[in-house]
Every structure is written in structure tokens, then in C-alpha cells.
């Protein structure tokens, strides 16, 4: 099971939704928590449908900022307990680990409200005795090493956040990926990077999920990087690939030609062998375009990871190129599937009509 948390900085942007859809397809998250959505609930309904999740809970944007959204799949066992402009608090249940608690948090961005933010965390910690983890944007730092560039973070604020975490019996996670989760002014003299987004959990939660790790992912459409809470790191065992005929191939004029041409040219008299080879030919013909898009997305995702931390001119250029190409292929993939959906609708009509 995995859970995604991300400060998306606005779901009204098509690229943000495209990236969310691609990221969820890649990592197969069961629960997604988004903060700073900057949209009303009616937009959240549309996003829920686009990423194919079963349920959602939303806190509307207030003025020109904020907005929270939680999406989950049927098997997640999510039960909403509380929600406001700063957090969504819910419980998760499954047969193996039982019931535990998750809070998606978006803390006050104003430095003048740090004491209020720490008090809110203390109040949340006393709401339940269940194993608890809390992930989101705290707009706070624990150590000097969690900031690069700009002025030093005030020691009083570092100590205040550390004391709050300790008083609530919370522990920091083990992380994989980038050290910093937020940045601005990349590639300039004003470039600042900070570790604002993080996961915290109680000891009993950590003992329940011994292999849990937070992965810092790429987020090319926001100045914050997404966090993926991976609860059970599994060893991948490749399965034997089996042939699957895609129904969408029938709608292509070339499909019948591919089959006829191959069947005519095949010299062997072995029927099973002919069928097997014909399946390979169909996969080669029908899967080429989608496969190419997936491979390119993976390539540019890896390149962004490789060059993200570099601060030299060449590294910045390579990261910028990978970032641009990644977004280009996300849009290309979205257009491809939208065109296919439109073609099917035009050919078959609306089932409700």
C-alpha cells in the first residue's frame, strides 16, 4: 500500500491534473492527499473521476489560498474523522494491520502563526490513541541543514518545532530521493531550497510498518515535490508476459490488415505456432505508440532525478530540458487518450442517449 501527499499549488491547471494522473498510474497509490488545491469541491469531483478513484473528501479554497482534497480507492478502508482548512484527519483499516490513523496537514504559511501551528499539532496528537502518522507541508524546519540558500532559519523556530515533535511522541521518517522538497528561483543567485514537506509518526505506527519509507518524487508542475509513503517495500518478481488483445485495436483499420498479411506470409503449418507469432506481431503493431510514450516519460523522469541537485550551468540546462520534455510527453499522452475517447463516443454514441 502507498499514499501520496503533494502541495500541488492549484488543480485548475491542466498540467497539474495530467501529472497527478501519470504519477498515480506509475506508483499505484491507494490514497492521495493534495493541499493548496485552490479550487472548489466541484472541481475535485472531476479530478476524482479522471484519476479513477472511488471516493473523495474536500475542503474548499478560502479566498485566494488553501484548499485540501483527499482521494481513496475502495480497498483502502478510509473513514473520515475531521477536516478543516489546515488538515484532513482520517482512519485506515485493513485486515492485516488493523486500524490506524493518518492526518494530511497543510500548516499555516505565515511565520507569525508558528506557535498556533505547533498548538494545532499538539491538539491533533491528543485526539486518538491509534497508531498515527502525519504527512504534509509543515512550513517549518527542524535543522539548519534542511535549508540551502537565503538567510538562516531562526533558531527559536527550529527549536520550537523540534520541541513540538518530541512532546507529541513523533518521529521523523526515513527518506529516499531529494533532500529538499521546496524551492524557488532555481538557477539564480536567489535560489533557495528547504525541506518543508515531511512525514512524522508515533513509535507504535513505526513498529506496525517496519519497512515504511517516504520517497521524495519529482514534481515538475509545482515548486513542491510530492511525497510517497510506501508502507511495504516489495521485491519485484517479474511474471511471465501473456498476450492480451486490446479491444481498441478493433477500431483501427490496419488491425485486420496486420492479421491477414501475417497469416498469408506465415509459411509454417503449425497452427499454434502461427497463432503465437501473430500475437507477437499484433503486440508490436498495437503497443508501439503507448509503449513509446511510457518509455519517454520514464526516461525524462529519471533524468530529472539525476540532474535535480546539480547547481552548475550544464546541470541546470540538462534539468530544464528533461523537465520540458517530461511535461511535453504528459500532454501528448493526455491528448492521445482524449482523442481515443472522443473517437469511441462519436462512433458509438452516448450510452444514455
C-alpha positions as CSV (number, residue, x, y, z in Angstrom):
1,X,0.0,0.0,0.0
2,X,1.2,3.5,-0.8
3,X,-0.1,7.0,0.0
4,X,0.7,10.2,-2.0
5,X,0.9,13.7,-0.5
6,X,1.6,16.8,-2.6
7,X,1.3,20.6,-2.4
8,X,0.1,20.9,-6.0
9,X,-0.3,24.7,-6.0
10,X,-3.6,24.6,-7.9
11,X,-5.7,21.9,-9.5
12,X,-7.2,24.3,-12.1
13,X,-4.0,23.9,-14.2
14,X,-4.4,21.0,-16.7
15,X,-0.7,20.1,-16.3
16,X,-1.2,19.5,-12.6
17,X,-4.0,17.1,-13.2
18,X,-2.1,15.4,-16.0
19,X,1.0,15.0,-13.8
20,X,-1.2,13.7,-10.9
21,X,-2.8,11.1,-13.2
22,X,0.6,10.0,-14.6
23,X,2.2,9.8,-11.1
24,X,-0.7,7.8,-9.7
25,X,-0.6,5.4,-12.7
26,X,3.1,4.9,-12.2
27,X,3.1,4.4,-8.4
28,X,-0.4,2.9,-7.9
29,X,-1.2,4.9,-4.7
30,X,-4.3,3.8,-2.7
31,X,-4.7,7.2,-1.1
32,X,-3.9,10.7,-2.4
33,X,-3.8,13.8,-0.2
34,X,-3.5,17.2,-2.0
35,X,-3.1,20.6,-0.4
36,X,-3.2,24.1,-1.8
37,X,-5.7,22.9,-4.4
38,X,-7.0,26.5,-4.9
39,X,-10.3,25.1,-6.2
40,X,-13.9,24.4,-5.1
41,X,-15.4,21.0,-4.5
42,X,-17.0,20.7,-7.9
43,X,-13.5,20.6,-9.5
44,X,-12.4,17.9,-7.0
45,X,-15.2,15.7,-8.3
46,X,-13.9,16.0,-11.8
47,X,-10.3,15.2,-10.7
48,X,-11.6,12.1,-8.8
49,X,-13.1,10.8,-12.0
50,X,-10.0,11.5,-14.0
51,X,-7.7,9.6,-11.7
52,X,-10.2,6.8,-11.3
53,X,-10.6,6.8,-7.5
54,X,-13.7,5.7,-5.7
55,X,-14.2,8.4,-3.0
56,X,-13.1,11.9,-2.1
57,X,-13.3,14.5,0.6
58,X,-12.6,18.2,0.0
59,X,-12.1,21.4,1.9
60,X,-12.9,24.3,-0.3
61,X,-10.4,27.1,-1.1
62,X,-10.8,30.1,1.1
63,X,-10.2,33.4,-0.7
64,X,-7.1,33.1,-2.9
65,X,-5.3,30.3,-1.0
66,X,-5.6,26.9,0.6
67,X,-8.0,24.1,-0.3
68,X,-7.5,20.4,0.6
69,X,-8.5,17.2,-1.1
70,X,-8.4,13.5,-0.2
71,X,-8.9,10.7,-2.7
72,X,-9.1,7.0,-2.0
73,X,-9.7,3.6,-3.6
74,X,-12.3,1.1,-2.4
75,X,-9.8,-1.3,-0.8
76,X,-8.3,1.5,1.3
77,X,-10.8,1.3,4.2
78,X,-10.8,5.1,4.7
79,X,-13.1,6.7,7.3
80,X,-13.0,10.5,7.6
81,X,-12.9,11.8,11.2
82,X,-12.3,15.5,10.8
83,X,-11.4,18.2,8.3
84,X,-10.6,21.9,8.2
85,X,-8.5,24.4,6.2
86,X,-5.3,23.0,7.7
87,X,-5.8,19.2,7.8
88,X,-7.9,16.2,6.9
89,X,-7.9,13.6,9.7
90,X,-9.0,10.0,8.8
91,X,-8.6,6.4,9.8
92,X,-7.5,3.5,7.6
93,X,-8.5,-0.1,8.2
94,X,-7.3,-3.4,6.7
95,X,-7.3,-7.0,7.9
96,X,-3.5,-7.3,8.2
97,X,-2.5,-4.2,10.2
98,X,-6.0,-3.4,11.7
99,X,-6.9,0.3,12.3
100,X,-4.5,3.2,12.2
101,X,-4.7,7.0,11.8
102,X,-3.4,9.3,9.1
103,X,-3.5,13.1,9.1
104,X,-2.8,15.1,5.9
105,X,-1.6,18.5,7.0
106,X,-1.1,21.9,5.4
107,X,0.2,24.1,8.2
108,X,0.0,27.9,8.4
109,X,2.4,29.5,5.9
110,X,2.7,32.7,8.0
111,X,5.7,32.8,10.3
112,X,3.7,34.8,12.8
113,X,1.5,31.8,13.3
114,X,4.2,29.2,14.2
115,X,3.0,28.9,17.9
116,X,-0.6,28.5,16.7
117,X,0.7,25.8,14.3
118,X,2.5,23.9,17.0
119,X,-0.5,24.0,19.3
120,X,-2.6,22.5,16.5
121,X,-0.2,19.6,16.2
122,X,-0.4,19.0,19.9
123,X,-4.2,19.1,19.8
124,X,-4.2,16.6,17.0
125,X,-1.9,14.3,18.9
126,X,-4.4,14.0,21.8
127,X,-7.4,13.2,19.6
128,X,-6.8,9.4,19.4
129,X,-4.7,6.7,20.8
130,X,-4.4,4.8,17.5
131,X,-1.0,4.4,15.7
132,X,-0.7,7.7,13.9
133,X,1.3,9.2,11.0
134,X,1.0,12.8,9.7
135,X,2.3,13.9,6.3
136,X,2.2,17.2,4.5
137,X,3.6,20.7,4.3
138,X,4.5,21.9,7.8
139,X,6.1,25.2,6.5
140,X,8.7,24.6,9.2
141,X,12.2,23.2,9.6
142,X,13.9,21.1,12.3
143,X,17.6,21.6,11.5
144,X,19.9,24.2,9.8
145,X,20.8,21.5,7.2
146,X,17.2,21.5,5.9
147,X,17.8,24.8,4.2
148,X,20.2,25.9,1.4
149,X,20.4,29.4,0.2
150,X,19.0,32.7,1.7
151,X,19.1,33.7,5.3
152,X,19.4,31.1,8.1
153,X,16.2,29.9,9.7
154,X,15.7,31.4,13.2
155,X,17.0,29.1,15.9
156,X,13.9,29.8,18.1
157,X,11.7,28.4,15.3
158,X,13.8,25.3,14.8
159,X,13.7,24.6,18.5
160,X,10.0,25.2,18.7
161,X,9.2,22.7,16.0
162,X,11.6,20.2,17.4
163,X,10.0,20.5,20.9
164,X,6.5,20.1,19.5
165,X,7.5,16.9,17.6
166,X,9.2,15.5,20.8
167,X,6.3,16.4,23.0
168,X,3.8,14.6,20.7
169,X,5.9,11.5,20.7
170,X,6.5,11.8,16.9
171,X,9.5,10.5,14.9
172,X,10.8,11.6,11.5
173,X,10.7,9.1,8.6
174,X,13.5,7.6,6.6
175,X,13.6,9.3,3.2
176,X,14.6,8.3,-0.3
177,X,15.3,10.9,-3.0
178,X,15.9,14.6,-2.8
179,X,16.9,16.3,0.5
180,X,14.8,19.4,-0.2
181,X,11.1,19.4,-1.0
182,X,10.5,23.1,-1.9
183,X,12.5,25.6,-3.9
184,X,12.3,28.9,-5.7
185,X,14.4,30.9,-8.1
186,X,16.2,27.8,-9.5
187,X,19.4,28.6,-11.2
188,X,19.7,32.2,-9.9
189,X,21.6,33.9,-7.1
190,X,18.4,33.9,-5.1
191,X,17.9,30.1,-5.3
192,X,16.5,28.7,-2.0
193,X,15.7,25.1,-1.2
194,X,14.0,23.9,2.0
195,X,12.7,20.6,3.5
196,X,9.2,21.9,4.2
197,X,7.3,18.7,3.4
198,X,7.8,15.7,5.6
199,X,6.2,12.7,7.4
200,X,6.1,12.2,11.1
201,X,4.7,9.1,13.0
202,X,4.3,7.7,16.5
203,X,6.5,4.9,17.6
204,X,3.7,2.3,17.6
205,X,2.9,3.3,14.0
206,X,6.6,2.8,13.1
207,X,6.6,-0.6,14.7
208,X,3.5,-1.5,12.8
209,X,5.1,-0.6,9.4
210,X,8.8,-1.5,9.9
211,X,9.7,-1.2,6.3
212,X,7.9,2.1,5.7
213,X,9.8,4.8,3.8
214,X,8.9,8.2,2.4
215,X,10.1,8.7,-1.2
216,X,10.6,12.3,-2.5
217,X,9.3,12.2,-6.1
218,X,9.7,14.7,-9.0
219,X,7.0,17.4,-9.3
220,X,7.6,19.5,-12.4
221,X,4.3,21.4,-12.2
222,X,4.8,22.8,-8.6
223,X,7.6,24.3,-6.5
224,X,6.9,21.5,-4.0
225,X,7.9,17.8,-4.6
226,X,5.4,15.1,-3.9
227,X,5.9,12.6,-1.0
228,X,5.1,8.9,-1.5
229,X,4.6,6.9,1.7
230,X,5.5,3.4,0.8
231,X,4.3,1.1,3.6
232,X,5.7,-2.2,2.4
233,X,8.7,-2.3,0.1
234,X,8.1,-5.4,-2.0
235,X,10.6,-7.3,-4.0
236,X,9.5,-7.3,-7.6
237,X,9.3,-10.7,-9.2
238,X,8.7,-10.5,-12.9
239,X,5.8,-12.5,-14.2
240,X,5.6,-14.3,-17.5
241,X,4.1,-12.0,-20.0
242,X,0.8,-13.1,-21.5
243,X,-0.8,-11.8,-24.7
244,X,-3.8,-9.5,-24.2
245,X,-5.9,-8.4,-27.2
246,X,-6.8,-4.8,-26.8
247,X,-10.4,-4.0,-27.8
248,X,-9.3,-0.7,-29.0
249,X,-7.3,-2.4,-31.8
250,X,-10.6,-3.4,-33.5
251,X,-11.4,0.2,-34.1
252,X,-8.2,0.6,-36.2
253,X,-8.4,0.0,-39.9
254,X,-5.0,-1.6,-40.0
255,X,-5.8,-4.3,-37.5
256,X,-7.4,-6.7,-39.9
257,X,-4.6,-6.0,-42.5
258,X,-1.9,-6.9,-40.0
259,X,-3.6,-10.2,-39.2
260,X,-4.4,-11.0,-42.9
261,X,-0.9,-10.1,-44.1
262,X,0.8,-12.1,-41.4
263,X,-1.4,-15.1,-41.9
264,X,-0.8,-15.1,-45.6
265,X,3.0,-14.7,-45.3
266,X,3.5,-17.3,-42.5
267,X,5.0,-20.4,-44.0
268,X,4.7,-22.8,-41.1
269,X,1.9,-25.3,-41.0
270,X,1.9,-25.4,-37.2
271,X,-1.4,-23.6,-36.2
272,X,-0.3,-22.9,-32.5
273,X,3.0,-21.5,-33.7
274,X,1.2,-19.3,-36.2
275,X,-1.2,-18.0,-33.6
276,X,1.7,-17.3,-31.2
277,X,3.7,-15.4,-33.8
278,X,0.5,-13.5,-34.9
279,X,0.0,-12.4,-31.3
280,X,3.6,-11.0,-31.2
281,X,3.0,-9.1,-34.5
282,X,-0.1,-7.6,-33.1
283,X,1.6,-6.5,-29.9
284,X,4.4,-5.0,-31.9
285,X,1.9,-3.1,-34.1
286,X,-0.6,-2.1,-31.5
287,X,1.6,-1.3,-28.5
288,X,4.2,0.8,-30.2
289,X,2.8,4.2,-29.6
290,X,1.7,3.8,-26.0
291,X,4.9,2.0,-25.2
292,X,7.0,4.8,-26.7
293,X,5.2,7.4,-24.6
294,X,5.7,5.4,-21.4
295,X,9.4,4.8,-22.1
296,X,9.9,8.5,-22.8
297,X,8.1,9.5,-19.6
298,X,10.3,7.1,-17.6
299,X,13.4,8.4,-19.4
300,X,12.8,12.0,-18.6
301,X,11.6,11.3,-15.1
302,X,14.9,9.6,-14.4
303,X,16.8,12.5,-16.0
304,X,15.1,15.0,-13.7
305,X,16.1,12.9,-10.7
306,X,19.7,12.7,-12.0
307,X,20.1,16.5,-12.6
308,X,17.8,18.0,-9.9
309,X,20.6,18.5,-7.3
310,X,23.2,20.0,-9.7
311,X,23.8,23.7,-9.4
312,X,26.3,24.2,-12.3
313,X,25.2,25.7,-15.6
314,X,25.3,22.4,-17.5
315,X,23.3,20.6,-14.9
316,X,20.7,23.4,-14.8
317,X,20.4,23.2,-18.6
318,X,20.0,19.4,-18.6
319,X,17.4,19.5,-15.8
320,X,15.4,22.2,-17.7
321,X,15.4,20.1,-20.9
322,X,14.3,17.0,-19.1
323,X,11.6,18.9,-17.3
324,X,10.3,20.4,-20.5
325,X,10.3,17.0,-22.3
326,X,8.6,15.3,-19.4
327,X,5.7,17.8,-19.5
328,X,5.6,17.6,-23.3
329,X,5.0,13.8,-23.2
330,X,2.5,14.0,-20.4
331,X,0.4,16.4,-22.6
332,X,1.0,14.1,-25.6
333,X,-0.3,11.1,-23.6
334,X,-3.3,13.0,-22.4
335,X,-4.2,14.2,-25.9
336,X,-3.8,10.7,-27.2
337,X,-6.3,9.2,-24.8
338,X,-8.7,12.1,-25.1
339,X,-8.7,11.6,-28.9
340,X,-9.4,7.9,-28.5
341,X,-12.2,8.6,-26.1
342,X,-13.7,11.1,-28.5
343,X,-13.4,8.6,-31.4
344,X,-15.2,5.9,-29.5
345,X,-18.0,8.3,-28.4
346,X,-18.5,9.6,-32.0
347,X,-18.6,6.0,-33.3
348,X,-20.9,4.5,-30.7
349,X,-22.7,7.5,-29.2
350,X,-23.6,8.1,-25.6
351,X,-25.0,5.0,-23.9
352,X,-27.5,7.2,-22.1
353,X,-28.9,8.6,-25.4
